[in-house]
Amino acid sequence: MVNIQKSIPNVLTIAGSDPCAGAGIQADIKTISACGCYAVSVITALTAQNTRGVSHIHRLPVSIVWKQLKALADDTRINAVKIGMLPDTAIVENIVKAIDQFSLGNIVLDPVMVSSSGKPLIDPAALVALKSSLAPKATLITPNLDEANILLKETIHKEKLGHYTQKLAMTLGTSVLLKGGHLAGNTTTDTLFDIGTETLYSFKSERIKTKNLHGTGCTLSSSIASYLASGHPLPEAVGLAKEYIQQAIVHARHLNAGSGNGPLHHFWKQDF
């Protein structure tokens, strides 16, 4: 009897580059690899940054972004897509075009708007396009509280996270994982509304006191995409990703990679 091994899923990350490798393309590639998938990438912007902040952003021409997308789609079966930094409207529109033209699915959209150091990462027109054209094509969108406030144009109250998660899902036409890490307390709560089943889920984690939280949003979204690519249903993929990122934060204490907001330990499962 021939033992046929299942192929490793391919996950595409579309995002900006982070030279200190805590966030963006570099963090996504590490996460996707650690979660058992093969990572391919399309870079939308180059940044000059370290663990203390972003000093410069260079947007790539939309033609280069499109050529990267087409080259991959022509040659590689894409099982899931993680989308991060989309700095301008033309790039957003080309991502929408690629989703339709190349029949891309299992799309996790991390609506990156501002860096952790306060640097704007998307222009206002691109945000409008993201909400109206891109979000409805996503399987899941993963805003933090600040991003959700912008997307809903109202202030979210911690006592009604489930209500606002569902409202955001209905507004954008896709499932939403509202990340509650910015709230105070010894635990953090992320709330998922699965628009397909109209079911609300809550994921609680112990808050870890650490200075290594750079790229948590990138890591969470790319790990969810990886588990979706591996065949897990959405709530299960989110739960597995939450477990993965919790340990990546815990084990980040072993890293010494900058004096500011340090990275996570993406390969914590390996015994170095």
Contacts in CASP RR format, 6 or more apart in sequence:
PFRMAT RR
TARGET T0000
AUTHOR 0000-0000-0000
METHOD contacts of the structure
MODEL  1
MVNIQKSIPNVLTIAGSDPCAGAGIQADIKTISACGCYAVSVITALTAQN
TRGVSHIHRLPVSIVWKQLKALADDTRINAVKIGMLPDTAIVENIVKAID
QFSLGNIVLDPVMVSSSGKPLIDPAALVALKSSLAPKATLITPNLDEANI
LLKETIHKEKLGHYTQKLAMTLGTSVLLKGGHLAGNTTTDTLFDIGTETL
YSFKSERIKTKNLHGTGCTLSSSIASYLASGHPLPEAVGLAKEYIQQAIV
HARHLNAGSGNGPLHHFWKQDF
8 36 0 8 1.000
8 37 0 8 1.000
8 38 0 8 1.000
9 36 0 8 1.000
9 37 0 8 1.000
9 38 0 8 1.000
9 79 0 8 1.000
9 80 0 8 1.000
9 226 0 8 1.000
9 229 0 8 1.000
9 230 0 8 1.000
9 231 0 8 1.000
10 37 0 8 1.000
10 38 0 8 1.000
10 39 0 8 1.000
10 40 0 8 1.000
10 76 0 8 1.000
10 77 0 8 1.000
10 78 0 8 1.000
10 79 0 8 1.000
10 229 0 8 1.000
11 32 0 8 1.000
11 37 0 8 1.000
11 38 0 8 1.000
11 39 0 8 1.000
11 40 0 8 1.000
11 78 0 8 1.000
11 79 0 8 1.000
11 80 0 8 1.000
11 81 0 8 1.000
11 82 0 8 1.000
11 222 0 8 1.000
11 225 0 8 1.000
11 226 0 8 1.000
11 229 0 8 1.000
12 39 0 8 1.000
12 40 0 8 1.000
12 41 0 8 1.000
12 42 0 8 1.000
12 72 0 8 1.000
12 78 0 8 1.000
12 80 0 8 1.000
12 81 0 8 1.000
12 82 0 8 1.000
12 104 0 8 1.000
13 24 0 8 1.000
13 25 0 8 1.000
13 28 0 8 1.000
13 29 0 8 1.000
13 32 0 8 1.000
13 39 0 8 1.000
13 40 0 8 1.000
13 41 0 8 1.000
13 42 0 8 1.000
13 81 0 8 1.000
13 82 0 8 1.000
13 83 0 8 1.000
13 84 0 8 1.000
13 222 0 8 1.000
13 225 0 8 1.000
14 41 0 8 1.000
14 42 0 8 1.000
14 44 0 8 1.000
14 69 0 8 1.000
14 81 0 8 1.000
14 82 0 8 1.000
14 83 0 8 1.000
14 84 0 8 1.000
14 86 0 8 1.000
14 95 0 8 1.000
15 24 0 8 1.000
15 25 0 8 1.000
15 28 0 8 1.000
15 41 0 8 1.000
15 42 0 8 1.000
15 43 0 8 1.000
15 44 0 8 1.000
15 82 0 8 1.000
15 83 0 8 1.000
15 84 0 8 1.000
15 85 0 8 1.000
15 112 0 8 1.000
15 218 0 8 1.000
16 24 0 8 1.000
16 25 0 8 1.000
16 43 0 8 1.000
16 44 0 8 1.000
16 45 0 8 1.000
16 46 0 8 1.000
16 47 0 8 1.000
16 84 0 8 1.000
16 85 0 8 1.000
17 24 0 8 1.000
17 25 0 8 1.000
17 26 0 8 1.000
17 43 0 8 1.000
17 45 0 8 1.000
17 46 0 8 1.000
17 47 0 8 1.000
18 24 0 8 1.000
18 25 0 8 1.000
18 26 0 8 1.000
18 27 0 8 1.000
18 47 0 8 1.000
18 49 0 8 1.000
19 26 0 8 1.000
19 47 0 8 1.000
19 48 0 8 1.000
19 49 0 8 1.000
19 50 0 8 1.000
20 49 0 8 1.000
20 50 0 8 1.000
20 51 0 8 1.000
20 214 0 8 1.000
20 257 0 8 1.000
20 258 0 8 1.000
20 263 0 8 1.000
21 27 0 8 1.000
21 30 0 8 1.000
21 257 0 8 1.000
21 263 0 8 1.000
22 51 0 8 1.000
22 214 0 8 1.000
22 215 0 8 1.000
22 218 0 8 1.000
22 257 0 8 1.000
22 262 0 8 1.000
22 263 0 8 1.000
22 264 0 8 1.000
23 214 0 8 1.000
23 215 0 8 1.000
23 217 0 8 1.000
23 218 0 8 1.000
23 263 0 8 1.000
24 84 0 8 1.000
24 85 0 8 1.000
24 215 0 8 1.000
24 218 0 8 1.000
25 41 0 8 1.000
25 43 0 8 1.000
27 215 0 8 1.000
27 218 0 8 1.000
27 219 0 8 1.000
27 222 0 8 1.000
27 263 0 8 1.000
27 264 0 8 1.000
27 266 0 8 1.000
28 39 0 8 1.000
28 41 0 8 1.000
28 82 0 8 1.000
28 218 0 8 1.000
28 219 0 8 1.000
28 222 0 8 1.000
29 39 0 8 1.000
29 41 0 8 1.000
30 266 0 8 1.000
30 267 0 8 1.000
31 218 0 8 1.000
31 219 0 8 1.000
31 222 0 8 1.000
31 223 0 8 1.000
31 226 0 8 1.000
31 244 0 8 1.000
31 266 0 8 1.000
32 38 0 8 1.000
32 39 0 8 1.000
32 82 0 8 1.000
32 222 0 8 1.000
32 223 0 8 1.000
32 225 0 8 1.000
32 226 0 8 1.000
33 39 0 8 1.000
33 266 0 8 1.000
33 267 0 8 1.000
34 244 0 8 1.000
34 266 0 8 1.000
34 267 0 8 1.000
34 268 0 8 1.000
34 269 0 8 1.000
35 222 0 8 1.000
35 223 0 8 1.000
35 226 0 8 1.000
35 227 0 8 1.000
35 230 0 8 1.000
35 241 0 8 1.000
35 244 0 8 1.000
36 226 0 8 1.000
36 230 0 8 1.000
37 79 0 8 1.000
37 80 0 8 1.000
37 226 0 8 1.000
37 229 0 8 1.000
37 230 0 8 1.000
40 72 0 8 1.000
40 76 0 8 1.000
40 78 0 8 1.000
42 65 0 8 1.000
42 68 0 8 1.000
42 69 0 8 1.000
42 72 0 8 1.000
43 60 0 8 1.000
43 65 0 8 1.000
43 68 0 8 1.000
44 59 0 8 1.000
44 60 0 8 1.000
44 65 0 8 1.000
44 84 0 8 1.000
44 85 0 8 1.000
44 86 0 8 1.000
44 87 0 8 1.000
44 91 0 8 1.000
45 57 0 8 1.000
45 58 0 8 1.000
45 59 0 8 1.000
45 60 0 8 1.000
45 85 0 8 1.000
45 87 0 8 1.000
46 57 0 8 1.000
46 58 0 8 1.000
46 60 0 8 1.000
47 54 0 8 1.000
47 56 0 8 1.000
47 57 0 8 1.000
47 58 0 8 1.000
48 54 0 8 1.000
48 55 0 8 1.000
48 56 0 8 1.000
48 57 0 8 1.000
49 55 0 8 1.000
49 56 0 8 1.000
49 115 0 8 1.000
49 117 0 8 1.000
50 258 0 8 1.000
50 260 0 8 1.000
51 214 0 8 1.000
51 257 0 8 1.000
51 258 0 8 1.000
51 259 0 8 1.000
51 260 0 8 1.000
51 261 0 8 1.000
51 262 0 8 1.000
51 263 0 8 1.000
52 117 0 8 1.000
52 258 0 8 1.000
52 259 0 8 1.000
52 260 0 8 1.000
52 261 0 8 1.000
53 115 0 8 1.000
53 116 0 8 1.000
53 117 0 8 1.000
53 119 0 8 1.000
53 261 0 8 1.000
54 115 0 8 1.000
54 117 0 8 1.000
54 118 0 8 1.000
54 119 0 8 1.000
54 121 0 8 1.000
57 87 0 8 1.000
57 119 0 8 1.000
57 121 0 8 1.000
59 87 0 8 1.000
59 88 0 8 1.000
59 91 0 8 1.000
62 88 0 8 1.000
62 90 0 8 1.000
62 91 0 8 1.000
62 94 0 8 1.000
65 91 0 8 1.000
65 94 0 8 1.000
66 94 0 8 1.000
66 97 0 8 1.000
66 98 0 8 1.000
69 94 0 8 1.000
69 95 0 8 1.000
69 98 0 8 1.000
69 102 0 8 1.000
70 98 0 8 1.000
72 78 0 8 1.000
73 98 0 8 1.000
73 101 0 8 1.000
73 102 0 8 1.000
73 104 0 8 1.000
78 102 0 8 1.000
78 104 0 8 1.000
78 105 0 8 1.000
79 106 0 8 1.000
79 229 0 8 1.000
80 105 0 8 1.000
80 106 0 8 1.000
80 107 0 8 1.000
80 108 0 8 1.000
80 225 0 8 1.000
80 226 0 8 1.000
80 228 0 8 1.000
80 229 0 8 1.000
81 99 0 8 1.000
81 104 0 8 1.000
81 105 0 8 1.000
81 106 0 8 1.000
81 107 0 8 1.000
81 108 0 8 1.000
81 225 0 8 1.000
82 108 0 8 1.000
82 110 0 8 1.000
82 221 0 8 1.000
82 222 0 8 1.000
82 224 0 8 1.000
82 225 0 8 1.000
83 95 0 8 1.000
83 107 0 8 1.000
83 108 0 8 1.000
83 109 0 8 1.000
83 110 0 8 1.000
83 134 0 8 1.000
83 138 0 8 1.000
84 109 0 8 1.000
84 110 0 8 1.000
84 111 0 8 1.000
84 112 0 8 1.000
84 218 0 8 1.000
84 221 0 8 1.000
85 112 0 8 1.000
85 121 0 8 1.000
85 122 0 8 1.000
86 92 0 8 1.000
86 95 0 8 1.000
86 112 0 8 1.000
86 122 0 8 1.000
86 126 0 8 1.000
86 130 0 8 1.000
86 134 0 8 1.000
87 121 0 8 1.000
87 122 0 8 1.000
87 123 0 8 1.000
87 126 0 8 1.000
88 122 0 8 1.000
88 123 0 8 1.000
88 125 0 8 1.000
88 126 0 8 1.000
89 123 0 8 1.000
89 125 0 8 1.000
89 126 0 8 1.000
89 128 0 8 1.000
89 129 0 8 1.000
91 126 0 8 1.000
92 126 0 8 1.000
92 129 0 8 1.000
92 130 0 8 1.000
92 133 0 8 1.000
92 134 0 8 1.000
93 129 0 8 1.000
93 133 0 8 1.000
95 134 0 8 1.000
96 129 0 8 1.000
96 133 0 8 1.000
96 134 0 8 1.000
96 137 0 8 1.000
98 104 0 8 1.000
99 105 0 8 1.000
99 107 0 8 1.000
99 137 0 8 1.000
100 137 0 8 1.000
105 139 0 8 1.000
106 139 0 8 1.000
106 225 0 8 1.000
106 228 0 8 1.000
106 229 0 8 1.000
107 137 0 8 1.000
107 138 0 8 1.000
107 139 0 8 1.000
107 140 0 8 1.000
107 225 0 8 1.000
108 138 0 8 1.000
108 139 0 8 1.000
108 140 0 8 1.000
108 141 0 8 1.000
108 142 0 8 1.000
108 221 0 8 1.000
108 222 0 8 1.000
108 224 0 8 1.000
108 225 0 8 1.000
108 228 0 8 1.000
109 130 0 8 1.000
109 134 0 8 1.000
109 135 0 8 1.000
109 138 0 8 1.000
109 140 0 8 1.000
109 141 0 8 1.000
109 142 0 8 1.000
109 174 0 8 1.000
109 221 0 8 1.000
110 141 0 8 1.000
110 142 0 8 1.000
110 217 0 8 1.000
110 218 0 8 1.000
110 220 0 8 1.000
110 221 0 8 1.000
111 130 0 8 1.000
111 135 0 8 1.000
111 141 0 8 1.000
111 142 0 8 1.000
111 143 0 8 1.000
111 147 0 8 1.000
111 151 0 8 1.000
112 121 0 8 1.000
112 122 0 8 1.000
112 218 0 8 1.000
113 120 0 8 1.000
113 121 0 8 1.000
113 122 0 8 1.000
113 127 0 8 1.000
113 146 0 8 1.000
113 147 0 8 1.000
113 150 0 8 1.000
114 120 0 8 1.000
114 121 0 8 1.000
114 146 0 8 1.000
115 121 0 8 1.000
116 213 0 8 1.000
116 214 0 8 1.000
116 215 0 8 1.000
116 261 0 8 1.000
117 261 0 8 1.000
122 130 0 8 1.000
127 150 0 8 1.000
131 151 0 8 1.000
131 172 0 8 1.000
135 141 0 8 1.000
135 172 0 8 1.000
135 173 0 8 1.000
135 174 0 8 1.000
136 172 0 8 1.000
136 173 0 8 1.000
136 174 0 8 1.000
137 174 0 8 1.000
138 174 0 8 1.000
138 175 0 8 1.000
139 174 0 8 1.000
139 175 0 8 1.000
139 228 0 8 1.000
139 234 0 8 1.000
140 174 0 8 1.000
140 175 0 8 1.000
140 176 0 8 1.000
140 177 0 8 1.000
140 224 0 8 1.000
140 234 0 8 1.000
140 238 0 8 1.000
141 168 0 8 1.000
141 172 0 8 1.000
141 174 0 8 1.000
141 175 0 8 1.000
141 176 0 8 1.000
141 177 0 8 1.000
142 176 0 8 1.000
142 177 0 8 1.000
142 179 0 8 1.000
142 217 0 8 1.000
142 220 0 8 1.000
142 221 0 8 1.000
142 224 0 8 1.000
143 151 0 8 1.000
143 168 0 8 1.000
143 176 0 8 1.000
143 178 0 8 1.000
143 179 0 8 1.000
144 178 0 8 1.000
144 179 0 8 1.000
144 180 0 8 1.000
144 181 0 8 1.000
144 182 0 8 1.000
144 217 0 8 1.000
145 156 0 8 1.000
145 178 0 8 1.000
145 179 0 8 1.000
145 180 0 8 1.000
145 181 0 8 1.000
145 182 0 8 1.000
145 183 0 8 1.000
146 182 0 8 1.000
148 156 0 8 1.000
148 164 0 8 1.000
148 168 0 8 1.000
148 178 0 8 1.000
149 155 0 8 1.000
149 156 0 8 1.000
151 168 0 8 1.000
151 171 0 8 1.000
151 172 0 8 1.000
152 164 0 8 1.000
152 167 0 8 1.000
152 168 0 8 1.000
152 171 0 8 1.000
156 164 0 8 1.000
156 178 0 8 1.000
157 164 0 8 1.000
158 183 0 8 1.000
161 178 0 8 1.000
161 180 0 8 1.000
161 189 0 8 1.000
161 191 0 8 1.000
162 178 0 8 1.000
162 191 0 8 1.000
162 193 0 8 1.000
162 200 0 8 1.000
162 202 0 8 1.000
164 178 0 8 1.000
165 176 0 8 1.000
165 177 0 8 1.000
165 178 0 8 1.000
165 191 0 8 1.000
165 192 0 8 1.000
165 193 0 8 1.000
165 200 0 8 1.000
166 176 0 8 1.000
166 193 0 8 1.000
166 200 0 8 1.000
168 176 0 8 1.000
168 178 0 8 1.000
168 193 0 8 1.000
169 175 0 8 1.000
169 176 0 8 1.000
169 193 0 8 1.000
169 195 0 8 1.000
170 195 0 8 1.000
173 195 0 8 1.000
174 195 0 8 1.000
175 192 0 8 1.000
175 193 0 8 1.000
175 194 0 8 1.000
175 195 0 8 1.000
175 196 0 8 1.000
175 234 0 8 1.000
176 192 0 8 1.000
176 193 0 8 1.000
176 195 0 8 1.000
177 190 0 8 1.000
177 191 0 8 1.000
177 192 0 8 1.000
177 224 0 8 1.000
177 238 0 8 1.000
178 190 0 8 1.000
178 191 0 8 1.000
178 192 0 8 1.000
178 193 0 8 1.000
179 190 0 8 1.000
179 217 0 8 1.000
179 220 0 8 1.000
180 188 0 8 1.000
180 189 0 8 1.000
180 190 0 8 1.000
180 191 0 8 1.000
181 188 0 8 1.000
181 189 0 8 1.000
181 190 0 8 1.000
181 207 0 8 1.000
183 189 0 8 1.000
185 207 0 8 1.000
186 206 0 8 1.000
186 207 0 8 1.000
187 204 0 8 1.000
187 205 0 8 1.000
187 206 0 8 1.000
187 207 0 8 1.000
188 204 0 8 1.000
188 205 0 8 1.000
188 206 0 8 1.000
188 207 0 8 1.000
189 202 0 8 1.000
189 203 0 8 1.000
189 204 0 8 1.000
189 205 0 8 1.000
190 202 0 8 1.000
190 203 0 8 1.000
190 205 0 8 1.000
190 238 0 8 1.000
190 242 0 8 1.000
191 200 0 8 1.000
191 201 0 8 1.000
191 202 0 8 1.000
191 203 0 8 1.000
192 200 0 8 1.000
192 201 0 8 1.000
192 202 0 8 1.000
192 203 0 8 1.000
192 234 0 8 1.000
192 235 0 8 1.000
192 238 0 8 1.000
193 199 0 8 1.000
193 200 0 8 1.000
193 201 0 8 1.000
194 200 0 8 1.000
194 201 0 8 1.000
194 234 0 8 1.000
194 235 0 8 1.000
199 235 0 8 1.000
201 235 0 8 1.000
201 238 0 8 1.000
203 238 0 8 1.000
203 239 0 8 1.000
203 242 0 8 1.000
205 242 0 8 1.000
205 246 0 8 1.000
206 246 0 8 1.000
208 246 0 8 1.000
208 249 0 8 1.000
208 250 0 8 1.000
210 249 0 8 1.000
210 252 0 8 1.000
210 253 0 8 1.000
211 260 0 8 1.000
211 261 0 8 1.000
211 262 0 8 1.000
212 249 0 8 1.000
212 252 0 8 1.000
212 253 0 8 1.000
212 255 0 8 1.000
212 261 0 8 1.000
212 262 0 8 1.000
212 263 0 8 1.000
212 264 0 8 1.000
212 265 0 8 1.000
213 249 0 8 1.000
213 261 0 8 1.000
213 262 0 8 1.000
213 264 0 8 1.000
214 260 0 8 1.000
214 261 0 8 1.000
214 262 0 8 1.000
214 263 0 8 1.000
214 264 0 8 1.000
215 263 0 8 1.000
215 264 0 8 1.000
216 245 0 8 1.000
216 249 0 8 1.000
216 264 0 8 1.000
219 245 0 8 1.000
219 248 0 8 1.000
219 264 0 8 1.000
219 266 0 8 1.000
220 241 0 8 1.000
220 242 0 8 1.000
220 245 0 8 1.000
223 240 0 8 1.000
223 241 0 8 1.000
223 244 0 8 1.000
223 245 0 8 1.000
224 237 0 8 1.000
224 238 0 8 1.000
224 241 0 8 1.000
226 241 0 8 1.000
227 236 0 8 1.000
227 237 0 8 1.000
227 240 0 8 1.000
227 241 0 8 1.000
228 234 0 8 1.000
228 237 0 8 1.000
231 237 0 8 1.000
232 240 0 8 1.000
245 264 0 8 1.000
247 268 0 8 1.000
247 269 0 8 1.000
248 264 0 8 1.000
248 265 0 8 1.000
248 266 0 8 1.000
248 268 0 8 1.000
249 264 0 8 1.000
250 268 0 8 1.000
251 265 0 8 1.000
251 268 0 8 1.000
252 262 0 8 1.000
252 263 0 8 1.000
252 264 0 8 1.000
252 265 0 8 1.000
254 265 0 8 1.000
255 262 0 8 1.000
255 263 0 8 1.000
255 265 0 8 1.000
257 263 0 8 1.000
END
